[in-house]
């Protein structure tokens, strides 16, 4: 496995050569290590963290501090992948200067290589300011979960001619503002393909068909670790939830039947030391320190 760190020119080269870009989310050290070792190009510490790890009903409550902690863990686990921190709701919408400062925290405090934020033309100035500060930005249009109330639910975007046109304009504005790539979420495949062909930066699809320059999935969906729901666009490559349940049941049974811990999980004291201990215990049993006797009032226990 090639260990050279993935760079932005590598992504451009892949787009030029028609080689699909791979991207997955991760939120902790062990899964970041696994994704990195699998040779995935991009790791997104998505704000989906709020739903699949923290158990919120949407991504909206996620805070900067929660995101930074997850990003730090991922950065400790990944060596090769290009790392992207997802800016949480209200960390970039209110004020451009605040957005730049918060983007900077992902780089300075959490070792991310780039940030991602949601929105089209309305965030173009923010994207420009962050990239001017030297921080690469990934855009995200189509279904943007942080605006779920405004969108009226998790519905497919760009399904009318006018809406598809809006999406194209958003994509072009983000490219012009300096985004290095754009996530297209839950948009019709032909619309995604059209946008992909019009852009010189890569598109990464999630529920956007096969013609985007790359694909991303939430790792908990891919591994079958999140059982609340599975979006239509996600594919489960494993059912870890079932495996975990099986392992936990086995553990419970083995503890209850005293088959765990087995001898190989157990530590020994040499006979000679044990005999000496028993003798010491006998000598001490007549002069148990007051505090000890008090705290261990059950004097019936014999070792
Ligand atoms: O938060 C996230 O995981 C995302 C991906 C679905 C693109 O934004």
py3Dmol code that shows the C-alpha trace and the ligand (Angstrom):
import py3Dmol

protein = """\
ATOM      1  CA  UNK A   1       0.000   0.000   0.000  1.00  0.00           C
ATOM      2  CA  UNK A   2       1.337   3.404  -1.028  1.00  0.00           C
ATOM      3  CA  UNK A   3       1.840   5.545   2.104  1.00  0.00           C
ATOM      4  CA  UNK A   4       2.323   8.953   0.446  1.00  0.00           C
ATOM      5  CA  UNK A   5      -0.145  11.511   1.778  1.00  0.00           C
ATOM      6  CA  UNK A   6      -2.988  12.349  -0.622  1.00  0.00           C
ATOM      7  CA  UNK A   7      -2.794  15.952  -1.878  1.00  0.00           C
ATOM      8  CA  UNK A   8      -5.126  18.300  -3.754  1.00  0.00           C
ATOM      9  CA  UNK A   9      -3.148  17.846  -7.025  1.00  0.00           C
ATOM     10  CA  UNK A  10      -3.750  14.072  -6.658  1.00  0.00           C
ATOM     11  CA  UNK A  11      -7.506  14.758  -6.676  1.00  0.00           C
ATOM     12  CA  UNK A  12      -7.276  16.990  -9.755  1.00  0.00           C
ATOM     13  CA  UNK A  13      -5.213  14.317 -11.510  1.00  0.00           C
ATOM     14  CA  UNK A  14      -7.824  11.692 -10.716  1.00  0.00           C
ATOM     15  CA  UNK A  15     -10.554  13.903 -12.189  1.00  0.00           C
ATOM     16  CA  UNK A  16      -8.496  14.532 -15.343  1.00  0.00           C
ATOM     17  CA  UNK A  17      -7.760  10.835 -15.766  1.00  0.00           C
ATOM     18  CA  UNK A  18     -11.307   9.704 -14.936  1.00  0.00           C
ATOM     19  CA  UNK A  19     -10.146   7.713 -11.890  1.00  0.00           C
ATOM     20  CA  UNK A  20     -12.883   7.656  -9.200  1.00  0.00           C
ATOM     21  CA  UNK A  21     -12.049   9.397  -5.913  1.00  0.00           C
ATOM     22  CA  UNK A  22     -12.935   7.464  -2.754  1.00  0.00           C
ATOM     23  CA  UNK A  23     -14.190   9.191   0.371  1.00  0.00           C
ATOM     24  CA  UNK A  24     -15.687   7.968   3.649  1.00  0.00           C
ATOM     25  CA  UNK A  25     -16.570   9.524   6.947  1.00  0.00           C
ATOM     26  CA  UNK A  26     -14.825   8.597  10.202  1.00  0.00           C
ATOM     27  CA  UNK A  27     -15.223  10.038  13.681  1.00  0.00           C
ATOM     28  CA  UNK A  28     -12.727   8.167  15.851  1.00  0.00           C
ATOM     29  CA  UNK A  29      -9.236   6.699  15.983  1.00  0.00           C
ATOM     30  CA  UNK A  30      -9.915   3.014  15.153  1.00  0.00           C
ATOM     31  CA  UNK A  31     -12.195   3.657  12.179  1.00  0.00           C
ATOM     32  CA  UNK A  32      -9.895   6.398  10.874  1.00  0.00           C
ATOM     33  CA  UNK A  33      -7.052   3.872  10.988  1.00  0.00           C
ATOM     34  CA  UNK A  34      -9.148   1.277   9.147  1.00  0.00           C
ATOM     35  CA  UNK A  35     -10.278   3.735   6.460  1.00  0.00           C
ATOM     36  CA  UNK A  36      -6.762   5.066   6.021  1.00  0.00           C
ATOM     37  CA  UNK A  37      -5.265   1.584   5.755  1.00  0.00           C
ATOM     38  CA  UNK A  38      -7.897   0.649   3.167  1.00  0.00           C
ATOM     39  CA  UNK A  39      -6.372   3.355   0.957  1.00  0.00           C
ATOM     40  CA  UNK A  40      -9.432   5.640   0.848  1.00  0.00           C
ATOM     41  CA  UNK A  41      -8.411   9.051  -0.564  1.00  0.00           C
ATOM     42  CA  UNK A  42     -10.463  11.402   1.609  1.00  0.00           C
ATOM     43  CA  UNK A  43     -11.710  11.107   5.176  1.00  0.00           C
ATOM     44  CA  UNK A  44     -14.533  13.438   6.110  1.00  0.00           C
ATOM     45  CA  UNK A  45     -15.178  13.980   9.784  1.00  0.00           C
ATOM     46  CA  UNK A  46     -18.778  14.735   8.920  1.00  0.00           C
ATOM     47  CA  UNK A  47     -21.265  16.417  11.209  1.00  0.00           C
ATOM     48  CA  UNK A  48     -23.250  13.206  10.652  1.00  0.00           C
ATOM     49  CA  UNK A  49     -21.175  12.380  13.765  1.00  0.00           C
ATOM     50  CA  UNK A  50     -24.014  14.038  15.663  1.00  0.00           C
ATOM     51  CA  UNK A  51     -26.501  11.463  14.409  1.00  0.00           C
ATOM     52  CA  UNK A  52     -24.583   8.206  14.036  1.00  0.00           C
ATOM     53  CA  UNK A  53     -22.326   8.555  17.085  1.00  0.00           C
ATOM     54  CA  UNK A  54     -23.906  11.104  19.427  1.00  0.00           C
ATOM     55  CA  UNK A  55     -27.501   9.995  18.779  1.00  0.00           C
ATOM     56  CA  UNK A  56     -29.050  13.360  17.886  1.00  0.00           C
ATOM     57  CA  UNK A  57     -32.048  13.384  15.526  1.00  0.00           C
ATOM     58  CA  UNK A  58     -30.272  15.714  13.090  1.00  0.00           C
ATOM     59  CA  UNK A  59     -26.866  17.291  12.519  1.00  0.00           C
ATOM     60  CA  UNK A  60     -28.084  20.684  13.762  1.00  0.00           C
ATOM     61  CA  UNK A  61     -27.102  20.406  17.484  1.00  0.00           C
ATOM     62  CA  UNK A  62     -23.462  19.464  16.784  1.00  0.00           C
ATOM     63  CA  UNK A  63     -20.972  21.953  18.258  1.00  0.00           C
ATOM     64  CA  UNK A  64     -17.507  23.110  17.215  1.00  0.00           C
ATOM     65  CA  UNK A  65     -15.992  21.493  20.303  1.00  0.00           C
ATOM     66  CA  UNK A  66     -17.595  18.115  19.520  1.00  0.00           C
ATOM     67  CA  UNK A  67     -16.336  18.306  15.933  1.00  0.00           C
ATOM     68  CA  UNK A  68     -12.823  19.276  17.005  1.00  0.00           C
ATOM     69  CA  UNK A  69     -12.588  16.358  19.442  1.00  0.00           C
ATOM     70  CA  UNK A  70     -13.676  13.897  16.738  1.00  0.00           C
ATOM     71  CA  UNK A  71     -11.262  15.461  14.212  1.00  0.00           C
ATOM     72  CA  UNK A  72      -8.354  15.187  16.644  1.00  0.00           C
ATOM     73  CA  UNK A  73      -9.028  11.466  17.133  1.00  0.00           C
ATOM     74  CA  UNK A  74      -9.282  10.893  13.368  1.00  0.00           C
ATOM     75  CA  UNK A  75      -6.058  12.817  12.726  1.00  0.00           C
ATOM     76  CA  UNK A  76      -4.267  10.552  15.214  1.00  0.00           C
ATOM     77  CA  UNK A  77      -5.472   7.480  13.305  1.00  0.00           C
ATOM     78  CA  UNK A  78      -4.904   8.529   9.684  1.00  0.00           C
ATOM     79  CA  UNK A  79      -1.550   8.920   7.972  1.00  0.00           C
ATOM     80  CA  UNK A  80      -2.263   8.927   4.243  1.00  0.00           C
ATOM     81  CA  UNK A  81      -5.789  10.190   3.583  1.00  0.00           C
ATOM     82  CA  UNK A  82      -6.567  13.869   3.023  1.00  0.00           C
ATOM     83  CA  UNK A  83      -8.595  14.967   6.061  1.00  0.00           C
ATOM     84  CA  UNK A  84     -11.657  17.215   5.937  1.00  0.00           C
ATOM     85  CA  UNK A  85     -13.437  18.646   8.970  1.00  0.00           C
ATOM     86  CA  UNK A  86     -17.132  19.444   8.559  1.00  0.00           C
ATOM     87  CA  UNK A  87     -18.077  22.892   9.854  1.00  0.00           C
ATOM     88  CA  UNK A  88     -21.135  22.482  12.107  1.00  0.00           C
ATOM     89  CA  UNK A  89     -24.349  24.475  11.886  1.00  0.00           C
ATOM     90  CA  UNK A  90     -23.888  28.136  12.902  1.00  0.00           C
ATOM     91  CA  UNK A  91     -20.099  27.959  12.910  1.00  0.00           C
ATOM     92  CA  UNK A  92     -19.928  29.773   9.544  1.00  0.00           C
ATOM     93  CA  UNK A  93     -23.374  31.184   8.680  1.00  0.00           C
ATOM     94  CA  UNK A  94     -23.567  34.282  10.889  1.00  0.00           C
ATOM     95  CA  UNK A  95     -20.361  36.085  10.113  1.00  0.00           C
ATOM     96  CA  UNK A  96     -17.526  35.671   7.603  1.00  0.00           C
ATOM     97  CA  UNK A  97     -14.772  36.550  10.099  1.00  0.00           C
ATOM     98  CA  UNK A  98     -16.134  34.022  12.587  1.00  0.00           C
ATOM     99  CA  UNK A  99     -16.274  31.429   9.806  1.00  0.00           C
ATOM    100  CA  UNK A 100     -12.595  32.019   8.976  1.00  0.00           C
ATOM    101  CA  UNK A 101     -11.631  31.751  12.660  1.00  0.00           C
ATOM    102  CA  UNK A 102     -13.618  28.527  13.082  1.00  0.00           C
ATOM    103  CA  UNK A 103     -12.183  27.050   9.864  1.00  0.00           C
ATOM    104  CA  UNK A 104      -8.739  27.897  11.226  1.00  0.00           C
ATOM    105  CA  UNK A 105      -9.442  25.908  14.386  1.00  0.00           C
ATOM    106  CA  UNK A 106      -9.974  22.729  12.328  1.00  0.00           C
ATOM    107  CA  UNK A 107      -6.493  23.182  10.848  1.00  0.00           C
ATOM    108  CA  UNK A 108      -4.643  24.500  13.903  1.00  0.00           C
ATOM    109  CA  UNK A 109      -6.220  22.515  16.726  1.00  0.00           C
ATOM    110  CA  UNK A 110      -7.399  19.344  14.989  1.00  0.00           C
ATOM    111  CA  UNK A 111      -4.851  18.680  12.231  1.00  0.00           C
ATOM    112  CA  UNK A 112      -7.383  18.714   9.404  1.00  0.00           C
ATOM    113  CA  UNK A 113      -6.192  19.469   5.858  1.00  0.00           C
ATOM    114  CA  UNK A 114      -9.415  21.211   4.788  1.00  0.00           C
ATOM    115  CA  UNK A 115     -12.945  22.083   5.856  1.00  0.00           C
ATOM    116  CA  UNK A 116     -16.354  21.436   4.317  1.00  0.00           C
ATOM    117  CA  UNK A 117     -19.400  23.636   4.549  1.00  0.00           C
ATOM    118  CA  UNK A 118     -22.933  23.439   3.185  1.00  0.00           C
ATOM    119  CA  UNK A 119     -24.612  25.845   0.796  1.00  0.00           C
ATOM    120  CA  UNK A 120     -24.373  27.402  -2.674  1.00  0.00           C
ATOM    121  CA  UNK A 121     -24.138  30.999  -3.816  1.00  0.00           C
ATOM    122  CA  UNK A 122     -25.128  32.263  -0.343  1.00  0.00           C
ATOM    123  CA  UNK A 123     -21.842  30.946   1.140  1.00  0.00           C
ATOM    124  CA  UNK A 124     -19.583  31.888  -1.793  1.00  0.00           C
ATOM    125  CA  UNK A 125     -18.137  34.929   0.035  1.00  0.00           C
ATOM    126  CA  UNK A 126     -17.421  32.802   3.075  1.00  0.00           C
ATOM    127  CA  UNK A 127     -15.711  30.159   0.928  1.00  0.00           C
ATOM    128  CA  UNK A 128     -13.606  32.890  -0.690  1.00  0.00           C
ATOM    129  CA  UNK A 129     -12.560  34.310   2.683  1.00  0.00           C
ATOM    130  CA  UNK A 130     -11.604  30.900   4.078  1.00  0.00           C
ATOM    131  CA  UNK A 131      -9.618  29.928   0.982  1.00  0.00           C
ATOM    132  CA  UNK A 132      -7.940  33.365   1.037  1.00  0.00           C
ATOM    133  CA  UNK A 133      -6.807  32.463   4.545  1.00  0.00           C
ATOM    134  CA  UNK A 134      -5.034  29.451   3.027  1.00  0.00           C
ATOM    135  CA  UNK A 135      -7.574  26.818   4.047  1.00  0.00           C
ATOM    136  CA  UNK A 136      -8.921  24.485   1.349  1.00  0.00           C
ATOM    137  CA  UNK A 137     -12.737  24.301   1.275  1.00  0.00           C
ATOM    138  CA  UNK A 138     -14.999  21.520   0.039  1.00  0.00           C
ATOM    139  CA  UNK A 139     -18.517  22.638  -0.917  1.00  0.00           C
ATOM    140  CA  UNK A 140     -21.727  20.673  -0.333  1.00  0.00           C
ATOM    141  CA  UNK A 141     -24.939  21.263  -2.294  1.00  0.00           C
ATOM    142  CA  UNK A 142     -28.138  19.367  -3.085  1.00  0.00           C
ATOM    143  CA  UNK A 143     -29.519  17.915   0.116  1.00  0.00           C
ATOM    144  CA  UNK A 144     -27.836  19.948   2.844  1.00  0.00           C
ATOM    145  CA  UNK A 145     -28.875  18.392   6.166  1.00  0.00           C
ATOM    146  CA  UNK A 146     -28.130  21.518   8.225  1.00  0.00           C
ATOM    147  CA  UNK A 147     -31.016  23.281   6.383  1.00  0.00           C
ATOM    148  CA  UNK A 148     -33.416  20.385   6.743  1.00  0.00           C
ATOM    149  CA  UNK A 149     -36.275  22.526   8.068  1.00  0.00           C
ATOM    150  CA  UNK A 150     -35.957  24.933   5.166  1.00  0.00           C
ATOM    151  CA  UNK A 151     -35.786  22.056   2.641  1.00  0.00           C
ATOM    152  CA  UNK A 152     -38.856  20.423   4.178  1.00  0.00           C
ATOM    153  CA  UNK A 153     -37.180  17.085   4.951  1.00  0.00           C
ATOM    154  CA  UNK A 154     -34.579  14.782   3.457  1.00  0.00           C
ATOM    155  CA  UNK A 155     -35.964  15.024  -0.088  1.00  0.00           C
ATOM    156  CA  UNK A 156     -34.184  14.729  -3.405  1.00  0.00           C
ATOM    157  CA  UNK A 157     -32.972  18.120  -4.687  1.00  0.00           C
ATOM    158  CA  UNK A 158     -32.712  19.447  -8.250  1.00  0.00           C
ATOM    159  CA  UNK A 159     -35.656  17.450  -9.550  1.00  0.00           C
ATOM    160  CA  UNK A 160     -37.206  20.271 -11.606  1.00  0.00           C
ATOM    161  CA  UNK A 161     -35.545  22.079 -14.494  1.00  0.00           C
ATOM    162  CA  UNK A 162     -35.417  25.284 -12.446  1.00  0.00           C
ATOM    163  CA  UNK A 163     -34.014  23.555  -9.364  1.00  0.00           C
ATOM    164  CA  UNK A 164     -31.393  21.719 -11.450  1.00  0.00           C
ATOM    165  CA  UNK A 165     -30.374  25.065 -12.924  1.00  0.00           C
ATOM    166  CA  UNK A 166     -30.047  26.549  -9.435  1.00  0.00           C
ATOM    167  CA  UNK A 167     -27.810  23.668  -8.452  1.00  0.00           C
ATOM    168  CA  UNK A 168     -25.590  24.233 -11.477  1.00  0.00           C
ATOM    169  CA  UNK A 169     -25.318  27.945 -10.645  1.00  0.00           C
ATOM    170  CA  UNK A 170     -24.443  27.068  -7.039  1.00  0.00           C
ATOM    171  CA  UNK A 171     -21.756  24.631  -8.172  1.00  0.00           C
ATOM    172  CA  UNK A 172     -20.219  27.181 -10.546  1.00  0.00           C
ATOM    173  CA  UNK A 173     -20.268  29.865  -7.842  1.00  0.00           C
ATOM    174  CA  UNK A 174     -18.541  27.564  -5.351  1.00  0.00           C
ATOM    175  CA  UNK A 175     -15.904  26.623  -7.918  1.00  0.00           C
ATOM    176  CA  UNK A 176     -15.355  30.295  -8.695  1.00  0.00           C
ATOM    177  CA  UNK A 177     -15.082  31.083  -4.962  1.00  0.00           C
ATOM    178  CA  UNK A 178     -12.218  28.607  -4.649  1.00  0.00           C
ATOM    179  CA  UNK A 179     -13.684  25.242  -3.530  1.00  0.00           C
ATOM    180  CA  UNK A 180     -11.349  22.341  -4.356  1.00  0.00           C
ATOM    181  CA  UNK A 181     -14.272  19.879  -4.667  1.00  0.00           C
ATOM    182  CA  UNK A 182     -18.033  19.766  -4.141  1.00  0.00           C
ATOM    183  CA  UNK A 183     -20.246  17.124  -2.528  1.00  0.00           C
ATOM    184  CA  UNK A 184     -23.498  16.563  -4.449  1.00  0.00           C
ATOM    185  CA  UNK A 185     -26.010  14.941  -2.120  1.00  0.00           C
ATOM    186  CA  UNK A 186     -29.260  13.300  -3.191  1.00  0.00           C
ATOM    187  CA  UNK A 187     -29.632  14.810  -6.653  1.00  0.00           C
ATOM    188  CA  UNK A 188     -30.773  13.050  -9.846  1.00  0.00           C
ATOM    189  CA  UNK A 189     -27.919  11.205 -11.560  1.00  0.00           C
ATOM    190  CA  UNK A 190     -28.257  13.120 -14.857  1.00  0.00           C
ATOM    191  CA  UNK A 191     -28.115  16.447 -13.056  1.00  0.00           C
ATOM    192  CA  UNK A 192     -25.020  15.305 -11.126  1.00  0.00           C
ATOM    193  CA  UNK A 193     -23.367  14.098 -14.323  1.00  0.00           C
ATOM    194  CA  UNK A 194     -24.102  17.393 -16.081  1.00  0.00           C
ATOM    195  CA  UNK A 195     -22.650  19.438 -13.197  1.00  0.00           C
ATOM    196  CA  UNK A 196     -19.619  17.137 -12.998  1.00  0.00           C
ATOM    197  CA  UNK A 197     -18.857  17.689 -16.689  1.00  0.00           C
ATOM    198  CA  UNK A 198     -19.222  21.465 -16.359  1.00  0.00           C
ATOM    199  CA  UNK A 199     -16.781  21.762 -13.433  1.00  0.00           C
ATOM    200  CA  UNK A 200     -13.010  21.520 -13.524  1.00  0.00           C
ATOM    201  CA  UNK A 201     -12.962  20.623  -9.791  1.00  0.00           C
ATOM    202  CA  UNK A 202     -14.059  17.133  -8.682  1.00  0.00           C
ATOM    203  CA  UNK A 203     -17.590  16.327  -7.567  1.00  0.00           C
ATOM    204  CA  UNK A 204     -18.129  13.739  -4.854  1.00  0.00           C
ATOM    205  CA  UNK A 205     -21.531  12.107  -4.953  1.00  0.00           C
ATOM    206  CA  UNK A 206     -23.743  10.659  -2.261  1.00  0.00           C
ATOM    207  CA  UNK A 207     -27.028   9.607  -3.771  1.00  0.00           C
ATOM    208  CA  UNK A 208     -25.986  11.281  -7.031  1.00  0.00           C
ATOM    209  CA  UNK A 209     -25.409   8.324  -9.361  1.00  0.00           C
ATOM    210  CA  UNK A 210     -22.221   6.853 -10.763  1.00  0.00           C
ATOM    211  CA  UNK A 211     -20.997   9.728 -12.920  1.00  0.00           C
ATOM    212  CA  UNK A 212     -19.622  12.018 -10.237  1.00  0.00           C
ATOM    213  CA  UNK A 213     -15.824  12.123  -9.887  1.00  0.00           C
ATOM    214  CA  UNK A 214     -15.971  10.325  -6.550  1.00  0.00           C
ATOM    215  CA  UNK A 215     -18.279   8.750  -3.995  1.00  0.00           C
ATOM    216  CA  UNK A 216     -18.764   9.229  -0.274  1.00  0.00           C
ATOM    217  CA  UNK A 217     -20.732   7.249   2.307  1.00  0.00           C
ATOM    218  CA  UNK A 218     -21.258   7.578   6.033  1.00  0.00           C
ATOM    219  CA  UNK A 219     -19.126   4.761   7.431  1.00  0.00           C
ATOM    220  CA  UNK A 220     -21.770   3.687   9.949  1.00  0.00           C
ATOM    221  CA  UNK A 221     -24.180   3.092   7.042  1.00  0.00           C
ATOM    222  CA  UNK A 222     -21.562   1.130   5.080  1.00  0.00           C
ATOM    223  CA  UNK A 223     -20.681  -1.061   8.059  1.00  0.00           C
ATOM    224  CA  UNK A 224     -24.251  -1.545   9.276  1.00  0.00           C
ATOM    225  CA  UNK A 225     -23.437   0.130  12.591  1.00  0.00           C
ATOM    226  CA  UNK A 226     -26.356   2.543  12.645  1.00  0.00           C
ATOM    227  CA  UNK A 227     -29.710   0.825  12.684  1.00  0.00           C
ATOM    228  CA  UNK A 228     -32.130   3.777  13.069  1.00  0.00           C
ATOM    229  CA  UNK A 229     -32.527   4.031   9.275  1.00  0.00           C
ATOM    230  CA  UNK A 230     -30.561   3.390   6.088  1.00  0.00           C
ATOM    231  CA  UNK A 231     -30.880   6.015   3.337  1.00  0.00           C
ATOM    232  CA  UNK A 232     -31.863   4.581  -0.069  1.00  0.00           C
ATOM    233  CA  UNK A 233     -28.543   5.765  -1.514  1.00  0.00           C
ATOM    234  CA  UNK A 234     -26.420   3.937   1.064  1.00  0.00           C
ATOM    235  CA  UNK A 235     -25.214   0.358   0.720  1.00  0.00           C
ATOM    236  CA  UNK A 236     -24.442  -1.856   3.709  1.00  0.00           C
ATOM    237  CA  UNK A 237     -21.229  -3.775   2.986  1.00  0.00           C
ATOM    238  CA  UNK A 238     -21.388  -5.419   6.431  1.00  0.00           C
ATOM    239  CA  UNK A 239     -23.899  -5.797   9.265  1.00  0.00           C
ATOM    240  CA  UNK A 240     -21.742  -5.020  12.278  1.00  0.00           C
ATOM    241  CA  UNK A 241     -24.736  -4.186  14.444  1.00  0.00           C
ATOM    242  CA  UNK A 242     -25.764  -7.865  14.349  1.00  0.00           C
ATOM    243  CA  UNK A 243     -22.194  -9.043  14.988  1.00  0.00           C
ATOM    244  CA  UNK A 244     -21.899  -6.718  17.976  1.00  0.00           C
ATOM    245  CA  UNK A 245     -25.170  -7.986  19.446  1.00  0.00           C
ATOM    246  CA  UNK A 246     -23.961 -11.575  19.026  1.00  0.00           C
ATOM    247  CA  UNK A 247     -20.599 -10.831  20.682  1.00  0.00           C
ATOM    248  CA  UNK A 248     -22.243  -9.033  23.605  1.00  0.00           C
ATOM    249  CA  UNK A 249     -24.683 -11.895  24.194  1.00  0.00           C
ATOM    250  CA  UNK A 250     -21.802 -14.358  24.197  1.00  0.00           C
ATOM    251  CA  UNK A 251     -19.896 -12.219  26.712  1.00  0.00           C
ATOM    252  CA  UNK A 252     -22.938 -11.971  28.986  1.00  0.00           C
ATOM    253  CA  UNK A 253     -23.478 -15.740  28.896  1.00  0.00           C
ATOM    254  CA  UNK A 254     -19.800 -16.506  29.535  1.00  0.00           C
ATOM    255  CA  UNK A 255     -19.641 -14.149  32.524  1.00  0.00           C
ATOM    256  CA  UNK A 256     -22.843 -15.581  33.936  1.00  0.00           C
ATOM    257  CA  UNK A 257     -21.576 -19.167  33.515  1.00  0.00           C
ATOM    258  CA  UNK A 258     -18.060 -18.283  34.726  1.00  0.00           C
ATOM    259  CA  UNK A 259     -16.467 -19.460  31.481  1.00  0.00           C
ATOM    260  CA  UNK A 260     -14.937 -16.005  31.047  1.00  0.00           C
ATOM    261  CA  UNK A 261     -12.278 -15.210  32.114  1.00  0.00           C
ATOM    262  CA  UNK A 262     -10.607 -18.464  31.059  1.00  0.00           C
ATOM    263  CA  UNK A 263      -7.161 -19.525  32.401  1.00  0.00           C
ATOM    264  CA  UNK A 264      -5.427 -17.703  29.522  1.00  0.00           C
ATOM    265  CA  UNK A 265      -6.962 -14.394  30.678  1.00  0.00           C
ATOM    266  CA  UNK A 266      -5.937 -14.917  34.285  1.00  0.00           C
ATOM    267  CA  UNK A 267      -2.804 -13.981  36.258  1.00  0.00           C
ATOM    268  CA  UNK A 268      -1.067 -16.264  38.751  1.00  0.00           C
ATOM    269  CA  UNK A 269       0.889 -15.818  41.940  1.00  0.00           C
ATOM    270  CA  UNK A 270       3.645 -18.387  42.597  1.00  0.00           C
ATOM    271  CA  UNK A 271       2.810 -21.031  45.262  1.00  0.00           C
ATOM    272  CA  UNK A 272       5.680 -19.904  47.477  1.00  0.00           C
ATOM    273  CA  UNK A 273       4.450 -16.285  47.479  1.00  0.00           C
ATOM    274  CA  UNK A 274       0.883 -17.410  48.065  1.00  0.00           C
ATOM    275  CA  UNK A 275       1.893 -19.501  51.097  1.00  0.00           C
ATOM    276  CA  UNK A 276       3.847 -16.573  52.473  1.00  0.00           C
ATOM    277  CA  UNK A 277       0.863 -14.301  51.928  1.00  0.00           C
ATOM    278  CA  UNK A 278      -1.461 -16.679  53.800  1.00  0.00           C
ATOM    279  CA  UNK A 279       0.976 -16.797  56.661  1.00  0.00           C
ATOM    280  CA  UNK A 280       1.299 -12.991  56.720  1.00  0.00           C
ATOM    281  CA  UNK A 281      -2.448 -12.711  56.658  1.00  0.00           C
ATOM    282  CA  UNK A 282      -2.722 -15.008  59.676  1.00  0.00           C
ATOM    283  CA  UNK A 283      -0.142 -12.939  61.559  1.00  0.00           C
ATOM    284  CA  UNK A 284      -1.943  -9.699  60.687  1.00  0.00           C
ATOM    285  CA  UNK A 285      -5.460 -10.931  61.286  1.00  0.00           C
ATOM    286  CA  UNK A 286      -5.091 -10.374  65.047  1.00  0.00           C
ATOM    287  CA  UNK A 287      -3.988  -6.740  64.535  1.00  0.00           C
ATOM    288  CA  UNK A 288      -6.137  -5.415  61.685  1.00  0.00           C
ATOM    289  CA  UNK A 289      -5.657  -1.616  61.413  1.00  0.00           C
ATOM    290  CA  UNK A 290      -8.659   0.287  62.744  1.00  0.00           C
ATOM    291  CA  UNK A 291      -9.484   2.075  59.442  1.00  0.00           C
ATOM    292  CA  UNK A 292      -9.254  -1.190  57.512  1.00  0.00           C
ATOM    293  CA  UNK A 293     -11.429  -3.065  60.002  1.00  0.00           C
ATOM    294  CA  UNK A 294     -13.969  -0.288  59.890  1.00  0.00           C
ATOM    295  CA  UNK A 295     -14.141  -0.202  56.094  1.00  0.00           C
ATOM    296  CA  UNK A 296     -14.344  -3.989  55.873  1.00  0.00           C
ATOM    297  CA  UNK A 297     -16.888  -4.633  58.568  1.00  0.00           C
ATOM    298  CA  UNK A 298     -17.746  -7.995  56.968  1.00  0.00           C
ATOM    299  CA  UNK A 299     -15.159  -9.936  58.982  1.00  0.00           C
ATOM    300  CA  UNK A 300     -16.734 -13.265  58.044  1.00  0.00           C
ATOM    301  CA  UNK A 301     -14.778 -13.366  54.753  1.00  0.00           C
ATOM    302  CA  UNK A 302     -11.938 -15.868  54.936  1.00  0.00           C
ATOM    303  CA  UNK A 303      -9.234 -16.015  52.241  1.00  0.00           C
TER     304      UNK A 303
END
"""
ligand_1 = """\
8
LIG
O -21.816 14.869 7.504
C -21.597 14.057 6.597
O -21.333 12.878 6.815
C -21.676 14.537 5.221
C -21.600 13.520 4.144
C -22.867 12.795 4.038
C -21.202 14.127 2.859
O -21.825 15.703 5.010
"""
view = py3Dmol.view(width=600, height=400)
view.addModel(protein, "pdb")
view.setStyle({"model": 0}, {"cartoon": {"style": "trace"}})
view.addModel(ligand_1, "xyz")
view.setStyle({"model": 1}, {"stick": {}})
view.zoomTo()
view.show()
